[in-house]
């Protein structure tokens, strides 16, 4: 079974996310995307059976966010996966700590795990856009 298919995003804590984003925009050409959080979305279109467009998110969070809990780290990595339900079942059998239940949103399905150093990892199965 294919597990991780790519990086979906990198999230980290920042003293001033908006100011940091402006710096990256000015000096590195990042184009800000404002939704609930300030983020940059890198898009790629992969030719093949579906010509599916994939993207990765780079996003600073406010320093006091609780989104990364229970991890005490200042970052969280999001990995894109092919079949989240099957992967979570397999990870549970392997003794991986799964945090909560799978959540469904417009962007797809999400689940969270802790690695052996207590880094919170977000797993994401993107919605198929047609």
Backbone torsions as a table, in degrees:
resi	resn	phi	psi	omega
1	UNK	NA	132.9	174.9
2	UNK	-72.2	134.0	-178.2
3	UNK	-103.2	-87.2	-179.8
4	UNK	-90.4	134.7	-179.5
5	UNK	-110.2	-7.1	179.6
6	UNK	167.6	176.8	176.0
7	UNK	-90.1	126.0	178.5
8	UNK	-90.7	-27.2	-179.7
9	UNK	-179.9	160.9	174.8
10	UNK	-127.1	125.4	-176.3
11	UNK	-125.2	138.0	-178.4
12	UNK	-151.6	158.9	-179.1
13	UNK	-82.8	147.2	-177.3
14	UNK	-142.4	147.1	175.4
15	UNK	-63.3	-38.1	-177.5
16	UNK	-148.3	85.0	-175.0
17	UNK	-55.0	-42.7	-177.4
18	UNK	-65.2	-44.5	179.0
19	UNK	-64.6	-40.5	177.9
20	UNK	-63.2	-42.2	178.4
21	UNK	-62.5	-40.9	178.9
22	UNK	-62.0	-38.3	177.1
23	UNK	-62.3	-48.2	179.8
24	UNK	-64.2	-37.0	178.0
25	UNK	-64.6	-47.5	-178.0
26	UNK	-65.9	-44.7	-171.9
27	UNK	-95.1	-26.5	-177.3
28	UNK	-120.3	0.2	175.7
29	UNK	77.0	21.2	176.6
30	UNK	-69.1	136.1	176.6
31	UNK	-100.2	115.2	-178.1
32	UNK	-66.9	140.9	173.9
33	UNK	-123.6	113.6	-177.9
34	UNK	-101.5	121.9	172.3
35	UNK	-130.8	-124.1	174.6
36	UNK	-70.1	-34.7	177.1
37	UNK	-120.4	164.1	172.7
38	UNK	-85.3	131.2	-175.7
39	UNK	-153.1	163.3	169.9
40	UNK	-116.5	133.9	179.4
41	UNK	-114.3	117.5	176.5
42	UNK	-94.1	120.0	-176.9
43	UNK	-109.2	141.6	174.7
44	UNK	-137.6	141.6	173.9
45	UNK	-108.7	125.3	-179.7
46	UNK	-105.8	122.0	179.6
47	UNK	-77.0	147.3	-178.9
48	UNK	160.3	-146.5	-177.1
49	UNK	-61.0	-36.9	-175.2
50	UNK	-115.1	-10.2	-172.5
51	UNK	48.5	43.1	-175.5
52	UNK	-71.5	137.6	174.9
53	UNK	-90.8	127.5	178.1
54	UNK	-116.5	156.6	179.8
55	UNK	-147.2	158.7	174.6
56	UNK	-125.8	147.4	-177.0
57	UNK	-112.2	137.2	173.1
58	UNK	-119.1	119.6	-172.1
59	UNK	-148.5	120.6	169.8
60	UNK	-79.8	138.4	176.8
61	UNK	-108.3	159.0	175.5
62	UNK	-60.8	147.9	-173.9
63	UNK	-55.6	-35.6	-175.8
64	UNK	-96.7	20.4	177.5
65	UNK	-60.1	146.8	173.9
66	UNK	-105.4	7.9	-176.7
67	UNK	-64.1	-26.6	-178.0
68	UNK	-88.1	-6.3	-178.1
69	UNK	-66.3	147.7	13.3
70	UNK	-85.1	1.5	177.6
71	UNK	-63.2	145.4	176.7
72	UNK	-95.9	3.0	-176.4
73	UNK	-79.2	160.9	-178.4
74	UNK	-94.7	16.3	-178.9
75	UNK	-146.8	164.5	172.6
76	UNK	-150.5	137.0	177.9
77	UNK	-106.1	139.2	176.6
78	UNK	-108.7	125.9	176.1
79	UNK	-109.4	136.3	174.9
80	UNK	-79.0	136.2	179.8
81	UNK	-130.0	161.1	-176.4
82	UNK	-85.2	-42.4	-176.9
83	UNK	-141.9	92.2	-172.4
84	UNK	-63.0	-42.9	-177.8
85	UNK	-60.1	-48.4	179.4
86	UNK	-65.7	-40.0	-178.9
87	UNK	-65.0	-44.1	179.5
88	UNK	-62.4	-41.8	177.4
89	UNK	-60.2	-43.4	179.4
90	UNK	-65.5	-44.6	179.9
91	UNK	-62.1	-39.5	176.8
92	UNK	-60.7	-43.8	178.2
93	UNK	-61.7	-31.8	-179.3
94	UNK	-83.2	-0.7	177.2
95	UNK	85.8	13.0	178.1
96	UNK	-74.2	138.8	178.7
97	UNK	-75.9	114.3	178.4
98	UNK	-100.4	131.0	-177.3
99	UNK	-98.3	111.1	177.2
100	UNK	70.2	-157.8	-177.1
101	UNK	-110.7	164.7	175.5
102	UNK	-65.1	134.9	177.8
103	UNK	-113.6	142.1	178.0
104	UNK	-110.7	131.6	177.0
105	UNK	-134.7	177.2	178.4
106	UNK	-55.7	-37.7	-176.4
107	UNK	-78.4	-12.1	180.0
108	UNK	138.0	-160.7	-179.9
109	UNK	-100.4	143.1	-178.9
110	UNK	-131.1	146.3	171.9
111	UNK	-147.6	162.2	-176.0
112	UNK	-132.5	142.0	178.0
113	UNK	-134.9	166.5	170.9
114	UNK	-113.4	137.0	173.7
115	UNK	-84.5	-176.7	-174.3
116	UNK	-70.3	-10.9	175.1
117	UNK	-105.9	15.9	179.1
118	UNK	62.7	32.4	169.6
119	UNK	-83.0	128.9	177.1
120	UNK	-77.7	129.5	179.7
121	UNK	-118.2	129.8	176.8
122	UNK	-99.7	128.9	177.1
123	UNK	-107.6	135.5	-172.1
124	UNK	-135.9	123.9	170.6
125	UNK	-104.6	104.8	-175.5
126	UNK	-61.6	149.9	171.0
127	UNK	-66.8	144.3	175.7
128	UNK	-85.2	117.3	178.7
129	UNK	-91.5	131.0	-179.6
130	UNK	-121.7	NA	NA
